[in-house]
Amino acid sequence: MSEAPEYTLAATALLQDMAFIDMQKLIVDEAAEHEFPIVTNSAESVCCRTPIGDISAINLVSGLRLEIRASMDSAVALLKGGILEHLAETHLEIAEQVRWSDAPEAGGGLPKNFRYATVAGLTQHCKNFMRVTLQVSGLDSFVGEAIHFRLILPPAGLGEPEWPSVAPNGQTQWPKDEKALHRPVYTIRDMNLHTGQIMFDVFLHDGGRVTEWLKANPMGAQVGIMGPGGGGLLQSNRVFLFGDETAFPAIARILENLPHDASGIVVFATGDGSTDYPITAPPGIRLTWHHRETHRSLADIAIDVTHHQTDAFFWFAAEKQQVAHVRSELSAALKIRGQDSYISVYW
Ligand SMILES: Cc1cc2nc3c(=O)[nH]c(=O)nc-3n(C[C@H](O)[C@H](O)[C@H](O)COP(=O)(O)OP(=O)(O)OC[C@H]3O[C@@H](n4cnc5c(N)ncnc54)[C@H](O)[C@@H]3O)c2cc1C
């Protein structure tokens, strides 16, 4: 079992009407889907370790106790939301009745990991990317390993947007129909805690709602952000990274945080052959730009390279069919070798 992190926050909920084995299955399945490790799994308890905190269930004489442990409010909120969303798929009534020890009177108000933000800068970063700067209050929770967030965009033309709110069970309630919010995930490319600004790079593509929004020059517009979430920076000095444009900002951040003596390879897949997205990497990392219209798929390249070299952290993020191909070809081999990996759908 990996060493337990020292989390400072906890939230628990008693679920007296649910069998422990049902919750155990839910947590184990959820962990498998996201490739999170299960660090305890017995008749007494189950614990899944995510990059931002632990989700556990303890078997009680009558029902079970759900426990969330993390070090930031935003992470607790995210983990509660994640488990409740899955619980609601199979046990809707039980999910609605959940009440958390740290928020017994929850209900109404904005989610804890939601922040209002204002567009404070828009610059063409390179041919296919626009850099967006947001002015945000309360950025402290964005310091650390998690580097992704959700941009919350109201529908175009809506006079008075409706923002998310918290249900009594702690779950985030989203406005529906014509008030539905667009919630794509982005990578924080840079931030300035002093000025309260974050910067992210949007890959401009046909039909994208964020691309359309940017075309209308939204300087000064109010949006929301939620996070941080997901995995983040790598602690490894040998890496194989593969990504399409949506992953360039994440790869850029990972490379900037590697030790100077790190080695490995990066393959960037581009739709039009552009190689101008700014990247700074340690000298031992080989960077390759690959035009996906004229070459093999990124997935096939990653599979080939990784079958022959087994000593690096394997990182792959791209479109979902590419990811499915990589998962089906490599997941088992990586697991058998005990090789660390991150394989994720970005769009
Ligand atoms: C952890 C994570 C981090 C991410 N970081 C970034 C980032 O820093 N920068 C960034 O630009 N993206 C990033 N993405 C990807 C981004 O969330 C998606 O591309 C998202 O769909 C963008 O929303 P949209 O409004 O542009 O497109 P939508 O309006 O949601 O989609 C419209 C259409 O465009 C298609 N589409 C979506 N993305 C692409 C694409 N890249 N190329 C071609 N067609 C596409 C959709 O499938 C759909 O058919 C990240 C995703 C994840 C999961």
The ligand as a MOL file (V3000), in Angstrom:
LIG
                    3D

  0  0  0     0  0            999 V3000
M  V30 BEGIN CTAB
M  V30 COUNTS 53 58 0 0 0
M  V30 BEGIN ATOM
M  V30 1 C -7.4020 17.7900 -18.6650 0
M  V30 2 C -7.6730 18.5720 -19.9440 0
M  V30 3 C -6.9250 19.7020 -20.2360 0
M  V30 4 C -7.1600 20.4220 -21.4150 0
M  V30 5 N -6.4020 21.5340 -21.6760 0
M  V30 6 C -6.6510 22.2540 -22.8150 0
M  V30 7 C -5.9140 23.4490 -23.1060 0
M  V30 8 O -5.0970 23.9240 -22.2870 0
M  V30 9 N -6.1690 24.1010 -24.2880 0
M  V30 10 C -7.1090 23.6470 -25.1990 0
M  V30 11 O -7.2890 24.2780 -26.2570 0
M  V30 12 N -7.8280 22.5250 -24.9320 0
M  V30 13 C -7.6400 21.8430 -23.7790 0
M  V30 14 N -8.3950 20.7190 -23.4990 0
M  V30 15 C -9.3920 20.2900 -24.5010 0
M  V30 16 C -10.6940 21.0600 -24.4490 0
M  V30 17 O -11.3210 20.9050 -23.1850 0
M  V30 18 C -11.6600 20.5210 -25.5280 0
M  V30 19 O -11.0820 20.6550 -26.7940 0
M  V30 20 C -12.9980 21.2280 -25.4800 0
M  V30 21 O -13.9120 20.5120 -26.2750 0
M  V30 22 C -12.9290 22.6460 -25.9950 0
M  V30 23 O -14.2220 23.1940 -26.0740 0
M  V30 24 P -14.6940 23.9830 -27.3740 0
M  V30 25 O -15.6860 25.0000 -26.9240 0
M  V30 26 O -13.4800 24.4350 -28.1180 0
M  V30 27 O -15.3790 22.8810 -28.2940 0
M  V30 28 P -16.8840 22.3420 -28.1630 0
M  V30 29 O -17.8490 23.4250 -28.4750 0
M  V30 30 O -16.9980 21.6010 -26.8780 0
M  V30 31 O -16.9190 21.2620 -29.3250 0
M  V30 32 C -17.3520 21.5610 -30.6640 0
M  V30 33 C -16.8470 20.4930 -31.6150 0
M  V30 34 O -15.4460 20.5950 -31.7190 0
M  V30 35 C -14.8480 19.3410 -31.4830 0
M  V30 36 N -13.5400 19.5530 -30.8670 0
M  V30 37 C -13.2480 19.7250 -29.5490 0
M  V30 38 N -11.9220 19.8860 -29.3870 0
M  V30 39 C -11.3820 19.8270 -30.6260 0
M  V30 40 C -10.0560 19.9140 -31.1050 0
M  V30 41 N -9.0310 20.1020 -30.2950 0
M  V30 42 N -9.8570 19.8060 -32.4500 0
M  V30 43 C -10.8790 19.6330 -33.3070 0
M  V30 44 N -12.1760 19.5260 -32.9070 0
M  V30 45 C -12.4060 19.6200 -31.5800 0
M  V30 46 C -15.8280 18.6330 -30.5610 0
M  V30 47 O -15.6510 17.2190 -30.6250 0
M  V30 48 C -17.1500 19.0670 -31.1320 0
M  V30 49 O -17.4920 18.2830 -32.2440 0
M  V30 50 C -8.1790 20.0010 -22.3150 0
M  V30 51 C -8.9700 18.8900 -21.9840 0
M  V30 52 C -8.7190 18.1920 -20.8120 0
M  V30 53 C -9.5860 16.9980 -20.4760 0
M  V30 END ATOM
M  V30 BEGIN BOND
M  V30 1 1 1 2
M  V30 2 1 2 3
M  V30 3 2 2 52
M  V30 4 2 3 4
M  V30 5 1 4 5
M  V30 6 1 4 50
M  V30 7 2 5 6
M  V30 8 1 6 7
M  V30 9 1 6 13
M  V30 10 2 7 8
M  V30 11 1 7 9
M  V30 12 1 9 10
M  V30 13 2 10 11
M  V30 14 1 10 12
M  V30 15 2 12 13
M  V30 16 1 13 14
M  V30 17 1 14 15
M  V30 18 1 14 50
M  V30 19 1 15 16
M  V30 20 1 16 17
M  V30 21 1 16 18
M  V30 22 1 18 19
M  V30 23 1 18 20
M  V30 24 1 20 21
M  V30 25 1 20 22
M  V30 26 1 22 23
M  V30 27 1 23 24
M  V30 28 2 24 25
M  V30 29 1 24 26
M  V30 30 1 24 27
M  V30 31 1 27 28
M  V30 32 2 28 29
M  V30 33 1 28 30
M  V30 34 1 28 31
M  V30 35 1 31 32
M  V30 36 1 32 33
M  V30 37 1 33 34
M  V30 38 1 33 48
M  V30 39 1 34 35
M  V30 40 1 35 36
M  V30 41 1 35 46
M  V30 42 1 36 37
M  V30 43 1 36 45
M  V30 44 2 37 38
M  V30 45 1 38 39
M  V30 46 1 39 40
M  V30 47 2 39 45
M  V30 48 1 40 41
M  V30 49 2 40 42
M  V30 50 1 42 43
M  V30 51 2 43 44
M  V30 52 1 44 45
M  V30 53 1 46 47
M  V30 54 1 46 48
M  V30 55 1 48 49
M  V30 56 2 50 51
M  V30 57 1 51 52
M  V30 58 1 52 53
M  V30 END BOND
M  V30 END CTAB
M  END
